[in-house]
Structures are given as structure tokens and as C-alpha cells.
Amino acid sequence: MSAADTVIQDLQTELAEGRVITDADVARSLSRDQAAGAPAGEPAAVVRARSTDEVRRVVEICLRHRIPVVPRGAGTGLSGGANAIDGCVVLSLEAMSEILEINPLERLAVVQPGVVNDALRAAVAEHGLWYPPDPASSPWSTLGGNVATNAGGVCCVKYGVTGEYVLELEVVTGSADVVRIGRRTAKGVAGYDLVSLLVGSEGTLGIVTEITVRLRSLPSPPITVAGFFPSLVTAGTAVRAVGAAGITPSALELMDRYCLRAVDDWKQMGLTAAGDVLLLARVDDPEPTCTAHAETIVELFRASGACWAERSTDAGEADALFAARRLAYPALERLGPVITEDVCVPKGHVPEMLARIEALAARHGVQIANIAHAGDGNLHPLIIGPPDDDEDLWLRIHAAFDGILDAALSLGGTITGEHGVGLLKRGGLVNELSPTVMSMHRAIKAALDPAGILNPGKIFG
Amino acid sequence: MSAADTVIQDLQTELAEGRVITDADVARSLSRDQAAGAPAGEPAAVVRARSTDEVRRVVEICLRHRIPVVPRGAGTGLSGGANAIDGCVVLSLEAMSEILEINPLERLAVVQPGVVNDALRAAVAEHGLWYPPDPASSPWSTLGGNVATNAGGVCCVKYGVTGEYVLELEVVTGSADVVRIGRRTAKGVAGYDLVSLLVGSEGTLGIVTEITVRLRSLPSPPITVAGFFPSLVTAGTAVRAVGAAGITPSALELMDRYCLRAVDDWKQMGLTAAGDVLLLARVDDPEPTCTAHAETIVELFRASGACWAERSTDAGEADALFAARRLAYPALERLGPVITEDVCVPKGHVPEMLARIEALAARHGVQIANIAHAGDGNLHPLIIGPPDDDEDLWLRIHAAFDGILDAALSLGGTITGEHGVGLLKRGGLVNELSPTVMSMHRAIKAALDPAGILNPGKIFG
């Protein structure tokens, strides 16, 4: 019997019926995330766990056979972090999708890792509460995946990323122990901050089986301000002016002319006629501060050189102004596969970074459109891949990809603002972190996963 | 030559003149923090470093001789974390007190670890900026110490603790390497969150030599609301009502009747005549929201049963209302040495926790007064020690101390909300964390400090 067969047999013997997925198509669909260009191996087995104890058993079996376990949520990741390794067990947490507690007094919720981000938001909204982190994948991505990647989103410019909301975790360790780390209290410094260490560790230090998140009150209804600018420089000036005015918008998004053009080509919205760069700001302070801030932003946009700037007067209009932002990605996908970059630079360097991206696109003869969480300095250059399999173009795309990482690092930035390292950015990580810091990573990995079975080869080789 | 003599000789040879402190009184004063009742050993030497390279050399020398190095800031800690170990080198970072950069555009500051918290606040205020974390020790405590303990304070109920403001650290590791971890960007997920792991690690995983902190805009001028309540239950109801109204005050402090009486006995302010419990709330939203929230809090205090509740109408009055809070600690110290507890419980359990503390005081025949960051559920029971050295009373004080930790844990709380474990709470930590989580701590310690020379014996034995 092959090693794979033995593992499958143990899984089938020790887990309830139906947990081990044998359908080849389903197994294949659970063997990679949405990272274009990241390699994915052939798993020995795929398991859909339904409880912490089942997760623990899967890890125990993998530990016994010394084979890798690759945890996954909805598979919306963009760096290959959930991609299968040859001979591994892919462990899907999607079926652990219960909201276990919503506590309005303590302002927290306890969820299983398979709960979808938007489902949690909807459930807590019924109590007047809010879970802020809002990755673009929020209609599909799970809290477990959000925790594993420390997911960001549009509103983190004001409200922070996933890690700032995680209070407590239940985790299955590399030794197949179930542990609870963190706590439900508002504050606490008893021992090392293991929760923050696990958040963003992409399944390499433990498998999260329960998550307690902090909640906030629902914010006031937002006002959106849209501004079209003739250039990246004027838009950059506007972003800086908003910051200097002491206003913290709950979103400050940028779309460049390539995005606007793609949306126009598809939906004929006439965006490119209005300007080269679109800035979308959102404010959600209590009234009348909210209106005052929105009006100030309109003035600052105009004073910075906007061709046009207006604010929404109701929620419907605010939503309509964000429509172009939502359409950008599908509009670009019509042109070919989209390779999503995710660098983050000091805010003041956003215009320079955009200029360098433009130069890289020209040098390598590729198309690069830009969406950016401009208020955070977090840019998503979107490299449009070849519709047909042009090997030379792929080489040029990879050269542009690497060039973007290098440019971000040379501006004091990071290779990943919110998507994670996974497989795609392991080379970039080595350029960002010193050899000593890399060896600290390896030492921590060895300390918490001595057998090296938890998603090995992700983040670092 | 003794081991201590060899170390002193190496330090004197390899460091600039004047760095090794030979005056016995000065050395003794640098061998403990402010934790009453925590043991302190006799150091082999005390060094006052002036640069990262000097810190690196000290660690190198300690590594060579395999002797412990105990880093310290201003020594305002309350858990014995900076107390000397017999034969160790105490390494003071206090002289590394330069503010290296204040960057209004990126909203960050870069400081050496010896910069005093209030000095940083004052410096950034000149740029209209604000560093929120405000431990009570802010006039004296250093940023390095704040980072080592993940210090909290009054305003963290709205603005969060130290860790939420630390972007990047320069650290000397246990292998005497200088590393930079974290980044200056607003977001970043490249590799494990080593910054959060170091924050709050009490000098056991690395010695912080440079700190980059996130800044905010200065908040609006605050309004303070004071309310006197006839009982802990009515005050607890008021705290809950403020939360339920969706208001996030920037302070929500509680003082019990023992504190009020001590202040009255000293300053004759007539506080005890006004009520048994004082709640102090502060709001700092932009106007007119600020006034509206303050008025709502006054109404909620009254509706919850306050004997008296009013809001300040100017900054001077706001300050005056907080005067009793500031006087509480020195007023209690007049009665004997004060042993400061620091438990944190889920907010809803604050009244129950206060009741249990009262019962413990009665059972063990000791005096316990309470100050609490009520909005966070972070309580500081202040056990008044014997003015004369009554051994039996000390035993009863320790029994009450342990009883408070047990009560906090049984209510789902933690043994330390913001002061850290140090030496005083190592026993409590073992009760809070499972054996597996404790072994994860040890594994991480061994991974990052293989020689075990960095503040050994603190947090865990």
C-alpha cells in the first residue's frame, strides 16, 4: 500500500463518514487558491472537517505519517498560501461555519473558522454591531482565512486590519494539541502575544478552529466624496491634503486611468472623459461632523486640482459613486488573467511608486492598471496576463512583478500589504527581511511545529 | 578573578568610559522596579548604554560569559520585571533618550528606548500630533519600558494600548545581532508579526534599541463627566448604559469609597459625602458631538442612580474633576506601602469582581481600595501594606493577592491587564495558561534566546 493509501485509510477509519473527499474534481477544486501563476501539487487526500476534534485527528494522523497538512478556507487567497503540496492532506475548514456567540455587552463574537466574513457582518448588524475588516473577498472569504492572512480591506485606513480585532483563538498545534490563546477581556498582557503571532502566519504555526473577535458599534451612515483628477500627482496631493487636515476617512481609494478605461470600454460610463485618476473618499463620523468633513474633502480635492469633485447626499448615491471601484476588477479580467500585486509604501511615496509602476509597464511591455488603498499607501497594481499562453509575455509579466516588489522595497515599503507571502512572494520576503530575521522565522516555526507538517514551504522554503 | 570581576573587566575594556556604573548606591537604585514585595538580586555590574552598538556589545559580553542581562528603562514597572538577578548585568537604556524623527506626513515618530512617554507626547504635540498610550507613569516611564510591558493607560478604552502603536523595532537579539522587525508602512503582512511578539515580552526575547510609533491627530478638547453613585451596582449599571448607548468615551474611570475616603482624610474634599463610588468619563469627539455625548452620559449616570452627575464646561473644570483620581494613589500611600493589583475581567463582570474583592478583603482582614479602568474591565485593587513589618499581615496580603487573581480567572479574566507578569505573577500565569501554552512560551524563548541570557526567570521560571 502506498503512503497516500495508508493516510487515506487512517483518515477514513478515524473520521466520520463523508469527511474524506474522494471525488477527483472536488478534490482538485480544493487544491489551490486564486493566485494566478502559483504552483499547486497533488494532495493525497482532502478532508472537510466539521469540528475541532476532527481537525485535531487530521493533524494527529498527518503527524503519525509525517505528511504535510494544508489548511484552507474559501480559497480566495491571492498568494498560493492554500495551494496543495504533493502528497499532503488538504484540510478544508469551510464546513465549520457556525457563529457560536454574539455578545453585545462585551462587544465580541465567537465564530468557527468557516464563517464567511459578510455572514458575520450581517449577523452582528442585527445587534447594532459591526465587524470592520472588509477584504474585497468579504462575500466569500472566511474568518479563518482572514485570520491566516491578516486580511485588510477598504476601511482599514480608519479601522485597522483583521489582527486588531482578534481577541482569542482556539488552535490545533503541530503536535496535535488543542490550545486556547489570547483572552476575551479588552486588555491583557499575561505572557507572549501568541494571538498576533498566529494571525497572518498562513497556517504554518497552527490551525485555527475558533475565533473570538472584537466588535464595534455600527458607524453612522457614510458620505462618499468622489474626485476626478488630471494626473497622479494632483491626486497624490489631494490624499496628502486630507491627511494634513486631520481628517481620517473610512476609505480613501484610488483608480488610475487604465482601470477607468477598462470600465468605460465595458460599461460606457464616461469615466475617462472626467479625468485620469479617480479618488473615492468615505467619511462616517457622527453628524454634523460627517457632512463637515465631506465638504472639507470636496474643497481639498478641488484645491489640489480636481477636474470634478462632489459628495453624495444619500446612501444610494454614495453606493453609486463606489460602483466604478467594484467594476474595475471584472472589467480588467475581460482583457486576460489578472495578476494582483499588493505592495505597501509610506503614504508620501504613493505618487513615486505609481510612476515607477508605469515605467516598469513600459519597460517590460505589459499592461498594469492600479487600484490603491491610497490612504494606507497600499497599492494593487493589476498586471493583465496574456489571453493566450504566450510564454514570452509571462516572462515579461514576472519581470514586472519582481520589479514592483523591488521598487516598493527601495521606497521603504513592503512586498505585501494585506495578501500575504504564500508561494508567490517567498523570493520577495528574502529581499525584505534580513538573514537574521529570516532565521528568527525558521526558529519560531521549528519551535511551534517541530515535525514541520503545518503548511510547509509557505512564506519561506 | 571571580566571574563578576571578569565581566566587569570586559565591560570596562570594550565600552566607552563612564558606561559601567561602579557607585554602589547608584547600582542598587537601578536593581529593582517599583513592585513592592518582589525579590531583587545583586548584579555583577550595571551599564548605562548610549547606543545600539553599546547594547549589542553588552549582550555579546554576557553571551560570552553566559550571564543574564536585565534591561531596564525608568524602573516604574510594577511586577518586578526589571529586578536584578544575582550576578547579572543590569542594562539601563535610560540614556538613549533621543527623539530621532517626527514625521507629520507619515504620522510616525522614531525614538530611542529611553525617551520618556510625556516627552514624546509634548514633542509631537508641537506638530498637532498625538501618541495616545498614557500609563499613569507617563511623566517618568520610558517608551522602551512601555513597549516591554505593552503598557496601557486611561485612554486605551478608546485608543488602544502601546502595542497598537508600534510599527517597527530595532532589537538586539539573544545572539547579539541587531535586527529590524516590522515596517514603517501603514499595513504589512510580510512574515510573522515579530513586533507584536516582542511587545510585552518584558525583555525576555530581545532588547529594544529603537522604536517607530504610529501617531494620531490631536483629539478635540475633552469634556469630563463626573458622577457619584450610592453603590458599586449603580455605578456598574452606568458603565453598561454608556456602552449600550454606542458611546466610546476616551476614559471611563472608577474609584471606590476606600479611595474617596483616603483622599478626604488627606485633603478634606468632601467626596465621601457625595457618594460611595465616583465614575469619571471623558469624551473627545469633535464638536458638537462631544457636547452631545457628554450630556447623554450625564443623563445615563442620573438614570442609573447617580446621586450627582455633572459635566465640565471648560478644560480647567475637566482637569479639576480628575484631581481626585490623581490624588487617590498618594492618599493611599500615606496609609502604608501600596501593592497594586492589575486584573482585567469581561466588562460585564466588573461589579461581581469588585464584590469578590470586598469579600477577600474582609476574609483576610486587609484593606483593599479600588481604582478601575471600568470601561475596559481593568481593575487595580490597591492592597494597603502594613506600615510596620508585620509578618502575619504580609501573609494575609499575599493570600488576598492570590485570591484576587483566582477570582479574575474564575470570571473569565486575566491576571494582568497592563502591568505584566514579571516576578510577582509567575504563579498566576501558570494558572491562566494551559501547560501546552506554557510550553509554547518556553519553545519560543528557546528559539529566540538559545543561551537563555535575556532577563531569564521573568514571566516564567
Chai-1 contact restraints between the chains, C-beta under 6 A:
chainA,res_idxA,chainB,res_idxB,connection_type,confidence,min_distance_angstrom,max_distance_angstrom,comment,restraint_id
A,L105,B,G348,contact,1.0,0.0,6.0,A-B,restraint_1
A,E106,B,P346,contact,1.0,0.0,6.0,A-B,restraint_2
A,E106,B,K347,contact,1.0,0.0,6.0,A-B,restraint_3
A,N150,B,V189,contact,1.0,0.0,6.0,A-B,restraint_4
A,G152,B,K187,contact,1.0,0.0,6.0,A-B,restraint_5
A,D177,B,T436,contact,1.0,0.0,6.0,A-B,restraint_6
A,V179,B,T436,contact,1.0,0.0,6.0,A-B,restraint_7
A,V179,B,V437,contact,1.0,0.0,6.0,A-B,restraint_8
A,R183,B,T414,contact,1.0,0.0,6.0,A-B,restraint_9
A,R184,B,P346,contact,1.0,0.0,6.0,A-B,restraint_10
A,R184,B,G412,contact,1.0,0.0,6.0,A-B,restraint_11
A,T185,B,C344,contact,1.0,0.0,6.0,A-B,restraint_12
A,T185,B,P346,contact,1.0,0.0,6.0,A-B,restraint_13
A,T185,B,G377,contact,1.0,0.0,6.0,A-B,restraint_14
A,T185,B,G413,contact,1.0,0.0,6.0,A-B,restraint_15
A,T185,B,T414,contact,1.0,0.0,6.0,A-B,restraint_16
A,A186,B,D376,contact,1.0,0.0,6.0,A-B,restraint_17
A,A186,B,G377,contact,1.0,0.0,6.0,A-B,restraint_18
A,K187,B,G152,contact,1.0,0.0,6.0,A-B,restraint_19
A,K187,B,C344,contact,1.0,0.0,6.0,A-B,restraint_20
A,K187,B,D376,contact,1.0,0.0,6.0,A-B,restraint_21
A,K187,B,N378,contact,1.0,0.0,6.0,A-B,restraint_22
A,K187,B,G417,contact,1.0,0.0,6.0,A-B,restraint_23
A,K187,B,E418,contact,1.0,0.0,6.0,A-B,restraint_24
A,G188,B,C344,contact,1.0,0.0,6.0,A-B,restraint_25
A,G188,B,T414,contact,1.0,0.0,6.0,A-B,restraint_26
A,V189,B,N150,contact,1.0,0.0,6.0,A-B,restraint_27
A,V189,B,G200,contact,1.0,0.0,6.0,A-B,restraint_28
A,V189,B,T416,contact,1.0,0.0,6.0,A-B,restraint_29
A,V189,B,G420,contact,1.0,0.0,6.0,A-B,restraint_30
A,A190,B,T414,contact,1.0,0.0,6.0,A-B,restraint_31
A,A190,B,I415,contact,1.0,0.0,6.0,A-B,restraint_32
A,A190,B,T416,contact,1.0,0.0,6.0,A-B,restraint_33
A,A190,B,L429,contact,1.0,0.0,6.0,A-B,restraint_34
A,A190,B,E432,contact,1.0,0.0,6.0,A-B,restraint_35
A,G191,B,L429,contact,1.0,0.0,6.0,A-B,restraint_36
A,G191,B,L433,contact,1.0,0.0,6.0,A-B,restraint_37
A,G191,B,H441,contact,1.0,0.0,6.0,A-B,restraint_38
A,Y192,B,S201,contact,1.0,0.0,6.0,A-B,restraint_39
A,Y192,B,H441,contact,1.0,0.0,6.0,A-B,restraint_40
A,D193,B,S196,contact,1.0,0.0,6.0,A-B,restraint_41
A,D193,B,G200,contact,1.0,0.0,6.0,A-B,restraint_42
A,S196,B,D193,contact,1.0,0.0,6.0,A-B,restraint_43
A,S196,B,S196,contact,1.0,0.0,6.0,A-B,restraint_44
A,L197,B,L197,contact,1.0,0.0,6.0,A-B,restraint_45
A,G200,B,V189,contact,1.0,0.0,6.0,A-B,restraint_46
A,G200,B,D193,contact,1.0,0.0,6.0,A-B,restraint_47
A,S201,B,Y192,contact,1.0,0.0,6.0,A-B,restraint_48
A,S217,B,G246,contact,1.0,0.0,6.0,A-B,restraint_49
A,G246,B,S217,contact,1.0,0.0,6.0,A-B,restraint_50
A,P286,B,T289,contact,1.0,0.0,6.0,A-B,restraint_51
A,T289,B,P286,contact,1.0,0.0,6.0,A-B,restraint_52
A,T289,B,T289,contact,1.0,0.0,6.0,A-B,restraint_53
A,C344,B,T185,contact,1.0,0.0,6.0,A-B,restraint_54
A,C344,B,K187,contact,1.0,0.0,6.0,A-B,restraint_55
A,C344,B,G188,contact,1.0,0.0,6.0,A-B,restraint_56
A,P346,B,E106,contact,1.0,0.0,6.0,A-B,restraint_57
A,P346,B,R184,contact,1.0,0.0,6.0,A-B,restraint_58
A,P346,B,T185,contact,1.0,0.0,6.0,A-B,restraint_59
A,K347,B,E106,contact,1.0,0.0,6.0,A-B,restraint_60
A,G348,B,L105,contact,1.0,0.0,6.0,A-B,restraint_61
A,D376,B,A186,contact,1.0,0.0,6.0,A-B,restraint_62
A,D376,B,K187,contact,1.0,0.0,6.0,A-B,restraint_63
A,G377,B,T185,contact,1.0,0.0,6.0,A-B,restraint_64
A,G377,B,A186,contact,1.0,0.0,6.0,A-B,restraint_65
A,N378,B,K187,contact,1.0,0.0,6.0,A-B,restraint_66
A,G412,B,R184,contact,1.0,0.0,6.0,A-B,restraint_67
A,G413,B,T185,contact,1.0,0.0,6.0,A-B,restraint_68
A,T414,B,R183,contact,1.0,0.0,6.0,A-B,restraint_69
A,T414,B,T185,contact,1.0,0.0,6.0,A-B,restraint_70
A,T414,B,G188,contact,1.0,0.0,6.0,A-B,restraint_71
A,T414,B,A190,contact,1.0,0.0,6.0,A-B,restraint_72
A,I415,B,A190,contact,1.0,0.0,6.0,A-B,restraint_73
A,T416,B,V189,contact,1.0,0.0,6.0,A-B,restraint_74
A,T416,B,A190,contact,1.0,0.0,6.0,A-B,restraint_75
A,G417,B,K187,contact,1.0,0.0,6.0,A-B,restraint_76
A,E418,B,K187,contact,1.0,0.0,6.0,A-B,restraint_77
A,G420,B,V189,contact,1.0,0.0,6.0,A-B,restraint_78
A,L429,B,A190,contact,1.0,0.0,6.0,A-B,restraint_79
A,L429,B,G191,contact,1.0,0.0,6.0,A-B,restraint_80
A,E432,B,A190,contact,1.0,0.0,6.0,A-B,restraint_81
A,L433,B,G191,contact,1.0,0.0,6.0,A-B,restraint_82
A,T436,B,D177,contact,1.0,0.0,6.0,A-B,restraint_83
A,T436,B,V179,contact,1.0,0.0,6.0,A-B,restraint_84
A,V437,B,V179,contact,1.0,0.0,6.0,A-B,restraint_85
A,H441,B,G191,contact,1.0,0.0,6.0,A-B,restraint_86
A,H441,B,Y192,contact,1.0,0.0,6.0,A-B,restraint_87
A,A443,B,A447,contact,1.0,0.0,6.0,A-B,restraint_88
A,I444,B,A447,contact,1.0,0.0,6.0,A-B,restraint_89
A,A447,B,A443,contact,1.0,0.0,6.0,A-B,restraint_90
A,A447,B,I444,contact,1.0,0.0,6.0,A-B,restraint_91
A,A447,B,A447,contact,1.0,0.0,6.0,A-B,restraint_92
